[in-house]
Amino acid sequence: GEGKSTFMSIITDKLMPDAGKIEWAKNVSVGYLDQHTVLSKGMSIEDVLKSAFDGLFTMEQRMNEICDLMGEASPEELEAYMEELGTIQEMLDSHDFYMIDSKVEEVARALGILDLGLDRDVTELSGGQRTKILMAKLLLSKPDILLLDEPTNYLDVNHIEWLKRYLQEYENAFFLISHDISIDFTHFFI
């Protein structure tokens, strides 16, 4: 009754404010768990979780294209390609690109998703299981601002404890709404 859900609806553009406007800073990534996201038949749980890193996979693809082009490049082109390769490699390294499989496994295990089988088609899952997978994908994407509305609805006590630890160590900002009075999130607030 204090407006938390209304505030969440406003900052996620689901509801227009009576006055004023919401503006995010440029280049700020905002992640929101949208429980109505459609998951396509034929996608495995692992496909969905790894899609959190699509931008990095695109960079890797560009890196491979550059390597193919280098064989026939002029000295000037070669120098430009080397510079671009260096930039891409730095980005991949800084985002732990080569640790994606272990990150996916860690979050999947922590939220009880690993037990479902990462190769399982997402359309075979219950609504609660799908929501857990979407939350895992969101956590893996590490947005600058993480918006969580009732994230504990489909989690058991062990998963909730893991989420609390994860959020305590989260390096970016997050906004959390929870009506679960048995869960003490008060230590998150300054």
C-alpha positions in Angstrom: 0.0 0.0 0.0 3.0 2.3 -0.1 3.4 2.5 -3.9 6.3 0.2 -4.5 4.6 -1.8 -7.2 3.3 1.4 -8.8 6.8 2.9 -8.8 8.1 -0.3 -10.4 5.4 -0.1 -13.1 6.3 3.5 -13.8 10.0 2.9 -14.1 9.5 0.0 -16.4 7.1 2.0 -18.6 4.1 -0.2 -17.8 2.3 2.8 -16.3 2.5 6.5 -17.1 3.2 8.8 -14.2 0.5 11.4 -13.4 3.2 14.1 -13.6 6.9 14.2 -14.5 8.9 11.7 -16.5 11.4 8.9 -16.0 14.7 9.3 -17.8 17.7 6.9 -17.6 21.2 8.1 -18.2 22.7 7.3 -21.6 24.3 3.9 -21.9 22.9 2.6 -18.6 21.6 -0.9 -18.9 18.4 -1.6 -17.0 17.4 -5.2 -16.4 13.8 -6.2 -15.4 12.4 -9.6 -14.9 9.4 -9.7 -17.2 7.5 -12.9 -16.4 5.5 -12.6 -19.6 8.6 -13.1 -21.9 7.9 -15.7 -24.5 10.4 -18.5 -24.7 10.6 -20.2 -28.1 10.1 -23.9 -28.7 13.5 -25.5 -29.5 15.5 -23.3 -27.1 17.2 -25.2 -24.4 17.6 -23.9 -20.9 21.3 -23.4 -21.7 20.4 -21.4 -24.8 18.3 -19.0 -22.8 20.9 -18.6 -20.1 23.7 -18.0 -22.5 21.7 -15.5 -24.4 22.5 -13.1 -21.5 25.9 -12.9 -23.2 24.7 -12.3 -26.8 26.7 -9.1 -27.1 29.9 -10.8 -26.1 29.2 -13.7 -28.6 28.7 -11.0 -31.3 32.1 -9.5 -30.4 33.7 -13.0 -30.6 32.2 -13.4 -34.1 33.6 -10.1 -35.2 37.0 -11.1 -33.8 36.8 -14.3 -35.9 35.8 -12.3 -39.0 38.8 -10.0 -38.5 41.2 -13.0 -38.3 39.8 -14.3 -41.6 40.4 -10.9 -43.2 43.9 -10.5 -41.9 45.3 -13.1 -44.4 44.7 -10.8 -47.3 45.1 -7.4 -45.6 47.5 -4.6 -46.6 49.9 -3.4 -43.9 47.6 -0.5 -43.1 44.6 -2.7 -42.8 46.5 -5.2 -40.8 47.4 -2.5 -38.3 43.8 -1.4 -38.0 42.6 -5.0 -37.6 45.2 -5.6 -34.9 44.0 -2.5 -33.0 40.3 -3.6 -33.3 41.3 -7.2 -32.2 43.0 -5.7 -29.1 39.9 -3.7 -28.2 37.6 -6.7 -28.6 39.9 -8.9 -26.6 40.1 -6.4 -23.8 36.2 -6.3 -23.7 35.9 -10.1 -23.7 38.5 -10.4 -21.0 37.0 -7.7 -18.8 33.6 -9.4 -19.0 35.0 -12.9 -18.2 33.9 -14.2 -21.6 36.0 -17.3 -21.3 34.2 -18.2 -18.0 30.6 -18.1 -19.4 30.1 -21.8 -19.1 31.1 -21.8 -15.5 29.0 -18.7 -14.7 25.9 -20.3 -16.3 26.5 -23.5 -14.3 27.0 -21.6 -11.1 23.8 -19.6 -11.3 21.8 -22.6 -12.7 23.0 -24.7 -9.7 22.3 -22.0 -7.2 18.7 -21.5 -8.4 18.0 -25.3 -8.8 17.8 -25.0 -12.6 20.7 -27.5 -13.2 18.5 -30.3 -11.8 16.1 -29.7 -14.7 18.8 -30.4 -17.3 20.3 -27.6 -19.3 19.5 -29.4 -22.5 15.8 -29.4 -21.7 13.4 -27.5 -24.0 12.1 -24.4 -22.2 8.6 -24.9 -23.5 8.3 -28.1 -21.5 8.7 -26.2 -18.2 6.1 -24.9 -15.8 5.5 -21.2 -15.4 7.5 -21.0 -12.2 10.5 -22.9 -13.7 10.4 -20.5 -16.7 10.4 -17.5 -14.4 13.5 -18.9 -12.5 15.3 -19.3 -15.9 14.4 -15.7 -16.9 15.7 -14.5 -13.5 18.9 -16.5 -13.9 19.4 -15.0 -17.4 18.8 -11.5 -15.9 21.3 -12.1 -13.1 23.9 -13.4 -15.6 23.5 -10.3 -17.8 24.5 -8.0 -14.8 22.7 -4.8 -15.8 23.8 -1.5 -14.4 20.4 -1.3 -12.7 18.6 -4.5 -11.7 14.9 -4.3 -11.1 13.4 -7.2 -9.1 9.7 -7.4 -8.3 8.9 -10.3 -6.0 11.9 -12.4 -7.0 11.3 -14.9 -4.2 7.9 -16.1 -5.5 9.3 -19.3 -7.2 12.3 -19.8 -4.9 12.7 -22.1 -2.0 14.6 -21.1 1.2 18.0 -22.2 -0.1 17.6 -20.3 -3.4 16.4 -17.2 -1.5 19.5 -17.4 0.7 21.7 -17.6 -2.4 19.9 -14.7 -4.0 20.5 -12.6 -0.8 24.2 -13.3 -0.9 24.3 -12.6 -4.6 22.7 -9.2 -4.2 24.9 -8.4 -1.2 27.9 -8.7 -3.6 26.2 -7.2 -6.6 28.5 -4.6 -8.0 25.8 -2.4 -9.6 22.5 -0.9 -8.3 19.3 -2.8 -7.8 15.8 -2.1 -6.7 13.9 -4.9 -5.0 10.3 -5.3 -4.1 9.4 -8.2 -1.8 6.3 -8.8 0.3 7.8 -11.9 1.8 8.0 -10.8 5.5 10.0 -13.9 6.5 12.9 -12.7 4.3 15.0 -9.9 5.8 16.3 -7.7 3.1 16.7 -4.7 5.3 20.5 -5.0 5.4 20.5 -4.0 1.7 19.4 -0.5 2.4 21.6 2.4 3.4 
